[in-house]
């Protein structure tokens, strides 16, 4: 299964799928990236991507809205 093609072809809106795709792309660019699973307000499940720079700076990426 070609996962990126599957995501783009079927327009998957699920935050978990987008986070996995974003994390894979960031790893491909050589970044230290992780998928983080947690909850948003009111206990709603959600998934983000976290990167850690060589200097130790942590950035959280919202894969659905492109906010950092």
Predicted model as a PDB file, atoms N, CA, C, CB and O in Angstrom, pLDDT in the B-factor column:
MODEL        1                                                                  
ATOM      1  N   UNK A   1       0.855  -1.187   0.000  1.00 61.00           N  
ATOM      2  CA  UNK A   1       0.000   0.000   0.000  1.00 61.00           C  
ATOM      3  C   UNK A   1       0.894   1.241   0.000  1.00 61.00           C  
ATOM      4  CB  UNK A   1      -0.969   0.003   1.237  1.00 61.00           C  
ATOM      5  O   UNK A   1       1.766   1.387   0.856  1.00 61.00           O  
ATOM      6  N   UNK A   2       0.672   2.114  -0.952  1.00 66.00           N  
ATOM      7  CA  UNK A   2       1.377   3.390  -1.014  1.00 66.00           C  
ATOM      8  C   UNK A   2       0.602   4.370  -0.145  1.00 66.00           C  
ATOM      9  CB  UNK A   2       1.514   3.914  -2.497  1.00 66.00           C  
ATOM     10  O   UNK A   2      -0.346   5.004  -0.609  1.00 66.00           O  
ATOM     11  N   UNK A   3       1.012   4.495   1.134  1.00 64.00           N  
ATOM     12  CA  UNK A   3       0.242   5.258   2.117  1.00 64.00           C  
ATOM     13  C   UNK A   3       0.013   6.718   1.712  1.00 64.00           C  
ATOM     14  CB  UNK A   3       0.944   5.214   3.447  1.00 64.00           C  
ATOM     15  O   UNK A   3      -1.131   7.168   1.765  1.00 64.00           O  
ATOM     16  N   UNK A   4       1.050   7.494   1.306  1.00 63.00           N  
ATOM     17  CA  UNK A   4       0.782   8.883   0.907  1.00 63.00           C  
ATOM     18  C   UNK A   4      -0.200   8.982  -0.245  1.00 63.00           C  
ATOM     19  CB  UNK A   4       2.070   9.571   0.524  1.00 63.00           C  
ATOM     20  O   UNK A   4      -1.076   9.848  -0.236  1.00 63.00           O  
ATOM     21  N   UNK A   5      -0.073   8.123  -1.227  1.00 66.00           N  
ATOM     22  CA  UNK A   5      -0.999   8.141  -2.355  1.00 66.00           C  
ATOM     23  C   UNK A   5      -2.412   7.805  -1.888  1.00 66.00           C  
ATOM     24  CB  UNK A   5      -0.546   7.151  -3.445  1.00 66.00           C  
ATOM     25  O   UNK A   5      -3.379   8.414  -2.347  1.00 66.00           O  
ATOM     26  N   UNK A   6      -2.535   6.848  -0.985  1.00 64.00           N  
ATOM     27  CA  UNK A   6      -3.837   6.469  -0.432  1.00 64.00           C  
ATOM     28  C   UNK A   6      -4.478   7.659   0.278  1.00 64.00           C  
ATOM     29  CB  UNK A   6      -3.690   5.280   0.542  1.00 64.00           C  
ATOM     30  O   UNK A   6      -5.661   7.939   0.081  1.00 64.00           O  
ATOM     31  N   UNK A   7      -3.694   8.363   1.109  1.00 59.00           N  
ATOM     32  CA  UNK A   7      -4.218   9.511   1.855  1.00 59.00           C  
ATOM     33  C   UNK A   7      -4.695  10.595   0.900  1.00 59.00           C  
ATOM     34  CB  UNK A   7      -3.149  10.075   2.807  1.00 59.00           C  
ATOM     35  O   UNK A   7      -5.792  11.127   1.064  1.00 59.00           O  
ATOM     36  N   UNK A   8      -3.878  10.926  -0.096  1.00 62.00           N  
ATOM     37  CA  UNK A   8      -4.250  11.986  -1.026  1.00 62.00           C  
ATOM     38  C   UNK A   8      -5.391  11.572  -1.948  1.00 62.00           C  
ATOM     39  CB  UNK A   8      -3.050  12.392  -1.850  1.00 62.00           C  
ATOM     40  O   UNK A   8      -6.248  12.395  -2.271  1.00 62.00           O  
ATOM     41  N   UNK A   9      -5.418  10.331  -2.369  1.00 62.00           N  
ATOM     42  CA  UNK A   9      -6.446   9.856  -3.297  1.00 62.00           C  
ATOM     43  C   UNK A   9      -7.824   9.819  -2.647  1.00 62.00           C  
ATOM     44  CB  UNK A   9      -6.086   8.472  -3.816  1.00 62.00           C  
ATOM     45  O   UNK A   9      -8.813  10.219  -3.261  1.00 62.00           O  
ATOM     46  N   UNK A  10      -7.888   9.351  -1.435  1.00 64.00           N  
ATOM     47  CA  UNK A  10      -9.173   9.188  -0.775  1.00 64.00           C  
ATOM     48  C   UNK A  10      -9.528  10.343   0.154  1.00 64.00           C  
ATOM     49  CB  UNK A  10      -9.179   7.912  -0.004  1.00 64.00           C  
ATOM     50  O   UNK A  10     -10.548  10.284   0.840  1.00 64.00           O  
ATOM     51  N   UNK A  11      -8.713  11.385   0.190  1.00 62.00           N  
ATOM     52  CA  UNK A  11      -8.986  12.597   0.964  1.00 62.00           C  
ATOM     53  C   UNK A  11      -9.298  12.283   2.423  1.00 62.00           C  
ATOM     54  CB  UNK A  11     -10.145  13.365   0.345  1.00 62.00           C  
ATOM     55  O   UNK A  11     -10.287  12.768   2.972  1.00 62.00           O  
ATOM     56  N   UNK A  12      -8.471  11.489   3.030  1.00 63.00           N  
ATOM     57  CA  UNK A  12      -8.681  11.103   4.420  1.00 63.00           C  
ATOM     58  C   UNK A  12      -8.530  12.344   5.295  1.00 63.00           C  
ATOM     59  CB  UNK A  12      -7.680   9.984   4.854  1.00 63.00           C  
ATOM     60  O   UNK A  12      -7.540  13.068   5.188  1.00 63.00           O  
ATOM     61  N   UNK A  13      -9.501  12.585   6.151  1.00 67.00           N  
ATOM     62  CA  UNK A  13      -9.506  13.763   7.013  1.00 67.00           C  
ATOM     63  C   UNK A  13      -9.092  13.434   8.442  1.00 67.00           C  
ATOM     64  CB  UNK A  13     -10.878  14.398   7.013  1.00 67.00           C  
ATOM     65  O   UNK A  13      -9.018  14.329   9.284  1.00 67.00           O  
ATOM     66  N   UNK A  14      -8.827  12.184   8.720  1.00 79.00           N  
ATOM     67  CA  UNK A  14      -8.513  11.731  10.064  1.00 79.00           C  
ATOM     68  C   UNK A  14      -7.189  12.319  10.537  1.00 79.00           C  
ATOM     69  CB  UNK A  14      -8.465  10.206  10.114  1.00 79.00           C  
ATOM     70  O   UNK A  14      -6.195  12.264   9.813  1.00 79.00           O  
ATOM     71  N   UNK A  15      -7.164  12.881  11.742  1.00 83.00           N  
ATOM     72  CA  UNK A  15      -5.943  13.529  12.228  1.00 83.00           C  
ATOM     73  C   UNK A  15      -4.805  12.524  12.421  1.00 83.00           C  
ATOM     74  CB  UNK A  15      -6.222  14.257  13.544  1.00 83.00           C  
ATOM     75  O   UNK A  15      -3.640  12.880  12.247  1.00 83.00           O  
ATOM     76  N   UNK A  16      -5.120  11.287  12.775  1.00 87.00           N  
ATOM     77  CA  UNK A  16      -4.069  10.291  12.954  1.00 87.00           C  
ATOM     78  C   UNK A  16      -3.351  10.006  11.636  1.00 87.00           C  
ATOM     79  CB  UNK A  16      -4.655   8.997  13.527  1.00 87.00           C  
ATOM     80  O   UNK A  16      -2.123   9.936  11.597  1.00 87.00           O  
ATOM     81  N   UNK A  17      -4.113   9.842  10.565  1.00 83.00           N  
ATOM     82  CA  UNK A  17      -3.513   9.569   9.263  1.00 83.00           C  
ATOM     83  C   UNK A  17      -2.657  10.731   8.779  1.00 83.00           C  
ATOM     84  CB  UNK A  17      -4.595   9.264   8.243  1.00 83.00           C  
ATOM     85  O   UNK A  17      -1.571  10.525   8.236  1.00 83.00           O  
ATOM     86  N   UNK A  18      -3.141  11.938   8.972  1.00 85.00           N  
ATOM     87  CA  UNK A  18      -2.366  13.113   8.569  1.00 85.00           C  
ATOM     88  C   UNK A  18      -1.094  13.255   9.399  1.00 85.00           C  
ATOM     89  CB  UNK A  18      -3.216  14.378   8.700  1.00 85.00           C  
ATOM     90  O   UNK A  18      -0.046  13.628   8.873  1.00 85.00           O  
ATOM     91  N   UNK A  19      -1.184  12.955  10.700  1.00 90.00           N  
ATOM     92  CA  UNK A  19      -0.004  13.046  11.563  1.00 90.00           C  
ATOM     93  C   UNK A  19       1.055  12.021  11.151  1.00 90.00           C  
ATOM     94  CB  UNK A  19      -0.401  12.836  13.038  1.00 90.00           C  
ATOM     95  O   UNK A  19       2.246  12.329  11.133  1.00 90.00           O  
ATOM     96  N   UNK A  20       0.627  10.823  10.827  1.00 88.00           N  
ATOM     97  CA  UNK A  20       1.570   9.793  10.375  1.00 88.00           C  
ATOM     98  C   UNK A  20       2.237  10.220   9.073  1.00 88.00           C  
ATOM     99  CB  UNK A  20       0.851   8.437  10.188  1.00 88.00           C  
ATOM    100  O   UNK A  20       3.447  10.059   8.910  1.00 88.00           O  
ATOM    101  N   UNK A  21       1.458  10.758   8.154  1.00 84.00           N  
ATOM    102  CA  UNK A  21       2.018  11.226   6.886  1.00 84.00           C  
ATOM    103  C   UNK A  21       3.001  12.367   7.102  1.00 84.00           C  
ATOM    104  CB  UNK A  21       0.902  11.673   5.945  1.00 84.00           C  
ATOM    105  O   UNK A  21       4.100  12.349   6.547  1.00 84.00           O  
ATOM    106  N   UNK A  22       2.617  13.370   7.911  1.00 89.00           N  
ATOM    107  CA  UNK A  22       3.509  14.497   8.184  1.00 89.00           C  
ATOM    108  C   UNK A  22       4.790  14.030   8.865  1.00 89.00           C  
ATOM    109  CB  UNK A  22       2.801  15.540   9.056  1.00 89.00           C  
ATOM    110  O   UNK A  22       5.880  14.467   8.496  1.00 89.00           O  
ATOM    111  N   UNK A  23       4.671  13.155   9.844  1.00 92.00           N  
ATOM    112  CA  UNK A  23       5.845  12.642  10.542  1.00 92.00           C  
ATOM    113  C   UNK A  23       6.764  11.902   9.579  1.00 92.00           C  
ATOM    114  CB  UNK A  23       5.427  11.719  11.692  1.00 92.00           C  
ATOM    115  O   UNK A  23       7.984  12.045   9.651  1.00 92.00           O  
ATOM    116  N   UNK A  24       6.194  11.123   8.693  1.00 90.00           N  
ATOM    117  CA  UNK A  24       6.998  10.403   7.699  1.00 90.00           C  
ATOM    118  C   UNK A  24       7.756  11.367   6.794  1.00 90.00           C  
ATOM    119  CB  UNK A  24       6.106   9.488   6.854  1.00 90.00           C  
ATOM    120  O   UNK A  24       8.929  11.147   6.492  1.00 90.00           O  
ATOM    121  N   UNK A  25       7.088  12.432   6.362  1.00 89.00           N  
ATOM    122  CA  UNK A  25       7.745  13.430   5.519  1.00 89.00           C  
ATOM    123  C   UNK A  25       8.875  14.125   6.268  1.00 89.00           C  
ATOM    124  CB  UNK A  25       6.730  14.463   5.027  1.00 89.00           C  
ATOM    125  O   UNK A  25       9.962  14.318   5.722  1.00 89.00           O  
ATOM    126  N   UNK A  26       8.617  14.501   7.523  1.00 93.00           N  
ATOM    127  CA  UNK A  26       9.654  15.177   8.316  1.00 93.00           C  
ATOM    128  C   UNK A  26      10.846  14.255   8.571  1.00 93.00           C  
ATOM    129  CB  UNK A  26       9.072  15.663   9.657  1.00 93.00           C  
ATOM    130  O   UNK A  26      11.993  14.699   8.525  1.00 93.00           O  
ATOM    131  N   UNK A  27      10.582  12.981   8.836  1.00 95.00           N  
ATOM    132  CA  UNK A  27      11.667  12.010   9.001  1.00 95.00           C  
ATOM    133  C   UNK A  27      12.467  11.880   7.710  1.00 95.00           C  
ATOM    134  CB  UNK A  27      11.107  10.636   9.423  1.00 95.00           C  
ATOM    135  O   UNK A  27      13.691  11.756   7.739  1.00 95.00           O  
ATOM    136  N   UNK A  28      11.768  11.908   6.578  1.00 94.00           N  
ATOM    137  CA  UNK A  28      12.428  11.832   5.282  1.00 94.00           C  
ATOM    138  C   UNK A  28      13.358  13.004   5.037  1.00 94.00           C  
ATOM    139  CB  UNK A  28      11.403  11.764   4.186  1.00 94.00           C  
ATOM    140  O   UNK A  28      14.349  12.874   4.318  1.00 94.00           O  
ATOM    141  N   UNK A  29      13.043  14.159   5.634  1.00 94.00           N  
ATOM    142  CA  UNK A  29      13.896  15.339   5.520  1.00 94.00           C  
ATOM    143  C   UNK A  29      14.994  15.346   6.576  1.00 94.00           C  
ATOM    144  CB  UNK A  29      13.061  16.604   5.637  1.00 94.00           C  
ATOM    145  O   UNK A  29      15.752  16.311   6.679  1.00 94.00           O  
ATOM    146  N   UNK A  30      15.084  14.273   7.362  1.00 96.00           N  
ATOM    147  CA  UNK A  30      16.162  14.150   8.339  1.00 96.00           C  
ATOM    148  C   UNK A  30      15.872  14.763   9.691  1.00 96.00           C  
ATOM    149  CB  UNK A  30      17.378  14.763   7.799  1.00 96.00           C  
ATOM    150  O   UNK A  30      16.780  14.900  10.512  1.00 96.00           O  
ATOM    151  N   UNK A  31      14.623  15.138   9.944  1.00 96.00           N  
ATOM    152  CA  UNK A  31      14.291  15.712  11.251  1.00 96.00           C  
ATOM    153  C   UNK A  31      13.992  14.616  12.261  1.00 96.00           C  
ATOM    154  CB  UNK A  31      13.092  16.663  11.136  1.00 96.00           C  
ATOM    155  O   UNK A  31      13.598  13.510  11.893  1.00 96.00           O  
ATOM    156  N   UNK A  32      14.182  14.929  13.528  1.00 97.00           N  
ATOM    157  CA  UNK A  32      13.888  14.025  14.630  1.00 97.00           C  
ATOM    158  C   UNK A  32      12.412  14.215  14.961  1.00 97.00           C  
ATOM    159  CB  UNK A  32      14.815  14.301  15.887  1.00 97.00           C  
ATOM    160  O   UNK A  32      12.066  15.120  15.721  1.00 97.00           O  
ATOM    161  N   UNK A  33      11.527  13.372  14.399  1.00 97.00           N  
ATOM    162  CA  UNK A  33      10.081  13.584  14.491  1.00 97.00           C  
ATOM    163  C   UNK A  33       9.378  12.397  15.139  1.00 97.00           C  
ATOM    164  CB  UNK A  33       9.496  13.839  13.106  1.00 97.00           C  
ATOM    165  O   UNK A  33       9.797  11.248  14.998  1.00 97.00           O  
ATOM    166  N   UNK A  34       8.288  12.710  15.859  1.00 97.00           N  
ATOM    167  CA  UNK A  34       7.509  11.707  16.577  1.00 97.00           C  
ATOM    168  C   UNK A  34       6.029  12.007  16.435  1.00 97.00           C  
ATOM    169  CB  UNK A  34       7.908  11.659  18.063  1.00 97.00           C  
ATOM    170  O   UNK A  34       5.646  13.173  16.345  1.00 97.00           O  
ATOM    171  N   UNK A  35       5.183  10.974  16.413  1.00 97.00           N  
ATOM    172  CA  UNK A  35       3.734  11.139  16.468  1.00 97.00           C  
ATOM    173  C   UNK A  35       3.337  11.114  17.945  1.00 97.00           C  
ATOM    174  CB  UNK A  35       2.983  10.014  15.642  1.00 97.00           C  
ATOM    175  O   UNK A  35       3.726  10.208  18.682  1.00 97.00           O  
ATOM    176  N   UNK A  36       2.563  12.111  18.369  1.00 96.00           N  
ATOM    177  CA  UNK A  36       2.108  12.216  19.757  1.00 96.00           C  
ATOM    178  C   UNK A  36       0.600  12.032  19.804  1.00 96.00           C  
ATOM    179  CB  UNK A  36       2.511  13.582  20.378  1.00 96.00           C  
ATOM    180  O   UNK A  36      -0.134  12.653  19.036  1.00 96.00           O  
ATOM    181  N   UNK A  37       0.147  11.183  20.700  1.00 95.00           N  
ATOM    182  CA  UNK A  37      -1.281  10.918  20.859  1.00 95.00           C  
ATOM    183  C   UNK A  37      -1.699  11.444  22.225  1.00 95.00           C  
ATOM    184  CB  UNK A  37      -1.605   9.386  20.712  1.00 95.00           C  
ATOM    185  O   UNK A  37      -1.059  11.166  23.239  1.00 95.00           O  
ATOM    186  N   UNK A  38      -2.791  12.212  22.229  1.00 94.00           N  
ATOM    187  CA  UNK A  38      -3.274  12.776  23.484  1.00 94.00           C  
ATOM    188  C   UNK A  38      -4.717  13.183  23.360  1.00 94.00           C  
ATOM    189  CB  UNK A  38      -2.428  13.967  23.905  1.00 94.00           C  
ATOM    190  O   UNK A  38      -5.461  12.644  22.541  1.00 94.00           O  
ATOM    191  N   UNK A  39      -5.113  14.146  24.183  1.00 92.00           N  
ATOM    192  CA  UNK A  39      -6.483  14.631  24.150  1.00 92.00           C  
ATOM    193  C   UNK A  39      -6.505  16.146  24.047  1.00 92.00           C  
ATOM    194  CB  UNK A  39      -7.250  14.169  25.391  1.00 92.00           C  
ATOM    195  O   UNK A  39      -5.599  16.832  24.520  1.00 92.00           O  
ATOM    196  N   UNK A  40      -7.549  16.648  23.424  1.00 87.00           N  
ATOM    197  CA  UNK A  40      -7.812  18.076  23.354  1.00 87.00           C  
ATOM    198  C   UNK A  40      -8.800  18.425  24.457  1.00 87.00           C  
ATOM    199  CB  UNK A  40      -8.359  18.488  21.949  1.00 87.00           C  
ATOM    200  O   UNK A  40      -9.077  17.619  25.345  1.00 87.00           O  
ATOM    201  N   UNK A  41      -9.323  19.636  24.383  1.00 87.00           N  
ATOM    202  CA  UNK A  41     -10.315  20.070  25.364  1.00 87.00           C  
ATOM    203  C   UNK A  41     -11.491  19.098  25.392  1.00 87.00           C  
ATOM    204  CB  UNK A  41     -10.805  21.498  25.048  1.00 87.00           C  
ATOM    205  O   UNK A  41     -11.857  18.520  24.369  1.00 87.00           O  
ATOM    206  N   UNK A  42     -12.058  18.933  26.537  1.00 90.00           N  
ATOM    207  CA  UNK A  42     -13.216  18.052  26.748  1.00 90.00           C  
ATOM    208  C   UNK A  42     -12.894  16.586  26.479  1.00 90.00           C  
ATOM    209  CB  UNK A  42     -14.365  18.486  25.858  1.00 90.00           C  
ATOM    210  O   UNK A  42     -13.805  15.790  26.248  1.00 90.00           O  
ATOM    211  N   UNK A  43     -11.622  16.218  26.505  1.00 90.00           N  
ATOM    212  CA  UNK A  43     -11.219  14.820  26.391  1.00 90.00           C  
ATOM    213  C   UNK A  43     -11.252  14.226  25.006  1.00 90.00           C  
ATOM    214  CB  UNK A  43     -12.061  14.019  27.242  1.00 90.00           C  
ATOM    215  O   UNK A  43     -11.139  13.009  24.863  1.00 90.00           O  
ATOM    216  N   UNK A  44     -11.405  15.048  23.972  1.00 89.00           N  
ATOM    217  CA  UNK A  44     -11.444  14.526  22.603  1.00 89.00           C  
ATOM    218  C   UNK A  44     -10.057  14.038  22.201  1.00 89.00           C  
ATOM    219  CB  UNK A  44     -11.948  15.608  21.611  1.00 89.00           C  
ATOM    220  O   UNK A  44      -9.072  14.759  22.362  1.00 89.00           O  
ATOM    221  N   UNK A  45      -9.979  12.823  21.680  1.00 90.00           N  
ATOM    222  CA  UNK A  45      -8.693  12.259  21.247  1.00 90.00           C  
ATOM    223  C   UNK A  45      -8.134  13.082  20.085  1.00 90.00           C  
ATOM    224  CB  UNK A  45      -8.854  10.764  20.828  1.00 90.00           C  
ATOM    225  O   UNK A  45      -8.880  13.570  19.236  1.00 90.00           O  
ATOM    226  N   UNK A  46      -6.812  13.225  20.066  1.00 91.00           N  
ATOM    227  CA  UNK A  46      -6.176  13.981  18.991  1.00 91.00           C  
ATOM    228  C   UNK A  46      -4.739  13.504  18.822  1.00 91.00           C  
ATOM    229  CB  UNK A  46      -6.219  15.506  19.282  1.00 91.00           C  
ATOM    230  O   UNK A  46      -4.165  12.894  19.724  1.00 91.00           O  
ATOM    231  N   UNK A  47      -4.164  13.789  17.654  1.00 94.00           N  
ATOM    232  CA  UNK A  47      -2.797  13.382  17.347  1.00 94.00           C  
ATOM    233  C   UNK A  47      -2.038  14.564  16.758  1.00 94.00           C  
ATOM    234  CB  UNK A  47      -2.781  12.179  16.370  1.00 94.00           C  
ATOM    235  O   UNK A  47      -2.571  15.285  15.914  1.00 94.00           O  
ATOM    236  N   UNK A  48      -0.788  14.772  17.200  1.00 94.00           N  
ATOM    237  CA  UNK A  48       0.079  15.825  16.720  1.00 94.00           C  
ATOM    238  C   UNK A  48       1.400  15.207  16.296  1.00 94.00           C  
ATOM    239  CB  UNK A  48       0.291  16.914  17.801  1.00 94.00           C  
ATOM    240  O   UNK A  48       1.634  14.012  16.479  1.00 94.00           O  
ATOM    241  N   UNK A  49       2.254  16.038  15.730  1.00 96.00           N  
ATOM    242  CA  UNK A  49       3.625  15.628  15.433  1.00 96.00           C  
ATOM    243  C   UNK A  49       4.549  16.541  16.228  1.00 96.00           C  
ATOM    244  CB  UNK A  49       3.936  15.696  13.884  1.00 96.00           C  
ATOM    245  O   UNK A  49       4.316  17.746  16.323  1.00 96.00           O  
ATOM    246  N   UNK A  50       5.593  15.961  16.793  1.00 97.00           N  
ATOM    247  CA  UNK A  50       6.584  16.718  17.549  1.00 97.00           C  
ATOM    248  C   UNK A  50       7.941  16.538  16.885  1.00 97.00           C  
ATOM    249  CB  UNK A  50       6.627  16.264  19.042  1.00 97.00           C  
ATOM    250  O   UNK A  50       8.316  15.424  16.519  1.00 97.00           O  
ATOM    251  N   UNK A  51       8.671  17.628  16.730  1.00 97.00           N  
ATOM    252  CA  UNK A  51      10.053  17.539  16.268  1.00 97.00           C  
ATOM    253  C   UNK A  51      10.957  18.116  17.348  1.00 97.00           C  
ATOM    254  CB  UNK A  51      10.250  18.290  14.911  1.00 97.00           C  
ATOM    255  O   UNK A  51      10.573  19.011  18.100  1.00 97.00           O  
ATOM    256  N   UNK A  52      12.171  17.575  17.401  1.00 98.00           N  
ATOM    257  CA  UNK A  52      13.184  18.071  18.330  1.00 98.00           C  
ATOM    258  C   UNK A  52      14.409  18.438  17.504  1.00 98.00           C  
ATOM    259  CB  UNK A  52      13.535  17.002  19.441  1.00 98.00           C  
ATOM    260  O   UNK A  52      14.988  17.597  16.817  1.00 98.00           O  
ATOM    261  N   UNK A  53      14.794  19.717  17.584  1.00 96.00           N  
ATOM    262  CA  UNK A  53      15.956  20.188  16.824  1.00 96.00           C  
ATOM    263  C   UNK A  53      17.237  19.694  17.483  1.00 96.00           C  
ATOM    264  CB  UNK A  53      15.962  21.737  16.722  1.00 96.00           C  
ATOM    265  O   UNK A  53      17.203  19.252  18.631  1.00 96.00           O  
ATOM    266  N   UNK A  54      18.372  19.760  16.776  1.00 95.00           N  
ATOM    267  CA  UNK A  54      19.648  19.363  17.381  1.00 95.00           C  
ATOM    268  C   UNK A  54      19.991  20.191  18.620  1.00 95.00           C  
ATOM    269  CB  UNK A  54      20.765  19.491  16.360  1.00 95.00           C  
ATOM    270  O   UNK A  54      20.739  19.733  19.483  1.00 95.00           O  
ATOM    271  N   UNK A  55      19.447  21.408  18.712  1.00 97.00           N  
ATOM    272  CA  UNK A  55      19.689  22.269  19.878  1.00 97.00           C  
ATOM    273  C   UNK A  55      18.737  21.952  21.027  1.00 97.00           C  
ATOM    274  CB  UNK A  55      19.548  23.739  19.487  1.00 97.00           C  
ATOM    275  O   UNK A  55      18.846  22.551  22.097  1.00 97.00           O  
ATOM    276  N   UNK A  56      17.803  21.019  20.825  1.00 97.00           N  
ATOM    277  CA  UNK A  56      16.868  20.626  21.870  1.00 97.00           C  
ATOM    278  C   UNK A  56      15.553  21.384  21.841  1.00 97.00           C  
ATOM    279  CB  UNK A  56      17.503  20.809  23.194  1.00 97.00           C  
ATOM    280  O   UNK A  56      14.735  21.215  22.746  1.00 97.00           O  
ATOM    281  N   UNK A  57      15.321  22.217  20.830  1.00 97.00           N  
ATOM    282  CA  UNK A  57      14.071  22.960  20.729  1.00 97.00           C  
ATOM    283  C   UNK A  57      12.960  22.022  20.255  1.00 97.00           C  
ATOM    284  CB  UNK A  57      14.222  24.169  19.765  1.00 97.00           C  
ATOM    285  O   UNK A  57      13.111  21.317  19.257  1.00 97.00           O  
ATOM    286  N   UNK A  58      11.856  22.024  20.977  1.00 98.00           N  
ATOM    287  CA  UNK A  58      10.721  21.162  20.654  1.00 98.00           C  
ATOM    288  C   UNK A  58       9.657  21.979  19.931  1.00 98.00           C  
ATOM    289  CB  UNK A  58      10.135  20.509  21.937  1.00 98.00           C  
ATOM    290  O   UNK A  58       9.323  23.088  20.349  1.00 98.00           O  
ATOM    291  N   UNK A  59       9.126  21.422  18.841  1.00 97.00           N  
ATOM    292  CA  UNK A  59       8.050  22.060  18.094  1.00 97.00           C  
ATOM    293  C   UNK A  59       6.930  21.041  17.908  1.00 97.00           C  
ATOM    294  CB  UNK A  59       8.556  22.603  16.716  1.00 97.00           C  
ATOM    295  O   UNK A  59       7.174  19.900  17.515  1.00 97.00           O  
ATOM    296  N   UNK A  60       5.697  21.466  18.196  1.00 96.00           N  
ATOM    297  CA  UNK A  60       4.526  20.634  17.954  1.00 96.00           C  
ATOM    298  C   UNK A  60       3.864  21.115  16.672  1.00 96.00           C  
ATOM    299  CB  UNK A  60       3.531  20.683  19.158  1.00 96.00           C  
ATOM    300  O   UNK A  60       3.672  22.315  16.482  1.00 96.00           O  
ATOM    301  N   UNK A  61       3.518  20.188  15.798  1.00 95.00           N  
ATOM    302  CA  UNK A  61       2.923  20.480  14.496  1.00 95.00           C  
ATOM    303  C   UNK A  61       1.494  19.963  14.480  1.00 95.00           C  
ATOM    304  CB  UNK A  61       3.753  19.847  13.344  1.00 95.00           C  
ATOM    305  O   UNK A  61       1.242  18.803  14.803  1.00 95.00           O  
ATOM    306  N   UNK A  62       0.561  20.826  14.103  1.00 91.00           N  
ATOM    307  CA  UNK A  62      -0.838  20.431  13.934  1.00 91.00           C  
ATOM    308  C   UNK A  62      -1.026  20.083  12.458  1.00 91.00           C  
ATOM    309  CB  UNK A  62      -1.838  21.580  14.396  1.00 91.00           C  
ATOM    310  O   UNK A  62      -1.017  20.969  11.603  1.00 91.00           O  
ATOM    311  N   UNK A  63      -1.195  18.807  12.163  1.00 84.00           N  
ATOM    312  CA  UNK A  63      -1.199  18.368  10.764  1.00 84.00           C  
ATOM    313  C   UNK A  63      -2.462  18.747  10.004  1.00 84.00           C  
ATOM    314  CB  UNK A  63      -1.021  16.885  10.705  1.00 84.00           C  
ATOM    315  O   UNK A  63      -2.437  18.764   8.774  1.00 84.00           O  
ATOM    316  N   UNK A  64      -3.556  19.049  10.675  1.00 81.00           N  
ATOM    317  CA  UNK A  64      -4.796  19.398   9.994  1.00 81.00           C  
ATOM    318  C   UNK A  64      -4.884  20.890   9.653  1.00 81.00           C  
ATOM    319  CB  UNK A  64      -5.976  19.000  10.852  1.00 81.00           C  
ATOM    320  O   UNK A  64      -5.549  21.265   8.688  1.00 81.00           O  
ATOM    321  N   UNK A  65      -4.214  21.746  10.444  1.00 82.00           N  
ATOM    322  CA  UNK A  65      -4.332  23.190  10.244  1.00 82.00           C  
ATOM    323  C   UNK A  65      -3.010  23.858   9.890  1.00 82.00           C  
ATOM    324  CB  UNK A  65      -4.895  23.828  11.481  1.00 82.00           C  
ATOM    325  O   UNK A  65      -2.987  25.054   9.600  1.00 82.00           O  
ATOM    326  N   UNK A  66      -1.915  23.117   9.908  1.00 77.00           N  
ATOM    327  CA  UNK A  66      -0.568  23.625   9.607  1.00 77.00           C  
ATOM    328  C   UNK A  66      -0.062  24.624  10.650  1.00 77.00           C  
ATOM    329  CB  UNK A  66      -0.561  24.281   8.239  1.00 77.00           C  
ATOM    330  O   UNK A  66       0.864  25.384  10.368  1.00 77.00           O  
ATOM    331  N   UNK A  67      -0.642  24.636  11.828  1.00 90.00           N  
ATOM    332  CA  UNK A  67      -0.135  25.490  12.902  1.00 90.00           C  
ATOM    333  C   UNK A  67       1.007  24.785  13.620  1.00 90.00           C  
ATOM    334  CB  UNK A  67      -1.262  25.854  13.900  1.00 90.00           C  
ATOM    335  O   UNK A  67       1.034  23.561  13.746  1.00 90.00           O  
ATOM    336  N   UNK A  68       1.955  25.607  14.089  1.00 92.00           N  
ATOM    337  CA  UNK A  68       3.040  25.080  14.917  1.00 92.00           C  
ATOM    338  C   UNK A  68       2.966  25.693  16.282  1.00 92.00           C  
ATOM    339  CB  UNK A  68       4.411  25.348  14.284  1.00 92.00           C  
ATOM    340  O   UNK A  68       3.791  25.386  17.142  1.00 92.00           O  
TER     341      UNK A  68                                                      
ENDMDL                                                                          
END                                                                             
